[in-house]
């Protein structure tokens, strides 16, 4: 049985026979997918935090003038 002597993934050191360009180099598809899923999860967390802060800013302050019962039609 011969051992693999070709290029290896720079993340997991597994066999990676295809060059993925100047950004990824020799990185296997599984490591690229894992990185992209982790990046998407971080982006989702950032978006949730930003939405929570914006909602807090919008609904947390009471700058709008009060509406009287006469003006609201009740």
C-alpha positions as CSV (number, residue, x, y, z in Angstrom):
1,X,0.0,0.0,0.0
2,X,1.5,3.4,-1.0
3,X,1.0,6.6,1.1
4,X,-0.3,9.8,-0.4
5,X,2.5,12.1,-1.3
6,X,0.6,14.9,-3.0
7,X,-0.5,18.3,-1.6
8,X,-2.2,18.4,1.7
9,X,-4.9,20.7,3.1
10,X,-3.4,23.5,5.1
11,X,-6.2,23.3,7.7
12,X,-6.6,19.6,8.5
13,X,-3.5,18.2,6.7
14,X,-5.7,15.8,4.8
15,X,-5.1,15.0,1.1
16,X,-6.1,17.9,-1.2
17,X,-5.3,17.4,-4.8
18,X,-6.9,20.6,-6.2
19,X,-5.6,24.2,-6.0
20,X,-8.4,26.5,-4.9
21,X,-6.8,29.8,-5.8
22,X,-4.7,32.4,-4.1
23,X,-7.1,32.8,-1.1
24,X,-7.7,29.1,-0.2
25,X,-4.7,27.5,-1.7
26,X,-4.7,23.8,-1.0
27,X,-7.7,23.6,1.3
28,X,-10.2,20.7,1.1
29,X,-13.8,21.3,0.4
30,X,-14.8,20.1,3.9
31,X,-12.6,22.7,5.6
32,X,-13.8,25.5,3.3
33,X,-17.5,24.6,4.1
34,X,-16.7,24.5,7.8
35,X,-15.1,27.9,7.6
36,X,-18.1,29.3,5.6
37,X,-20.6,27.9,8.1
38,X,-18.7,29.4,11.0
39,X,-18.5,32.8,9.3
40,X,-22.3,32.7,8.5
41,X,-23.0,31.9,12.2
42,X,-20.9,34.9,13.3
43,X,-22.7,37.1,10.8
44,X,-26.1,36.0,12.1
45,X,-25.0,36.7,15.7
46,X,-23.8,40.2,14.7
47,X,-27.1,40.8,12.9
48,X,-29.2,39.7,15.8
49,X,-27.2,41.9,18.2
50,X,-27.6,44.9,15.8
51,X,-31.4,44.3,15.5
52,X,-31.7,44.1,19.2
53,X,-29.8,47.3,19.7
54,X,-31.8,49.1,17.1
55,X,-35.1,47.9,18.6
56,X,-34.0,49.1,22.0
57,X,-33.1,52.5,20.6
58,X,-36.4,52.8,18.7
59,X,-38.8,51.6,21.4
60,X,-36.7,52.4,24.5
61,X,-37.0,56.2,24.3
62,X,-40.2,58.1,24.8
63,X,-39.5,61.2,22.6
64,X,-42.8,61.1,20.7
65,X,-45.5,63.4,22.1
66,X,-48.3,61.9,24.1
67,X,-51.6,61.5,22.2
68,X,-54.6,62.6,24.2
69,X,-57.7,60.5,24.3
70,X,-59.6,63.2,22.4
71,X,-57.2,63.2,19.6
72,X,-57.1,59.5,19.3
73,X,-60.9,59.3,18.8
74,X,-61.8,57.3,22.0
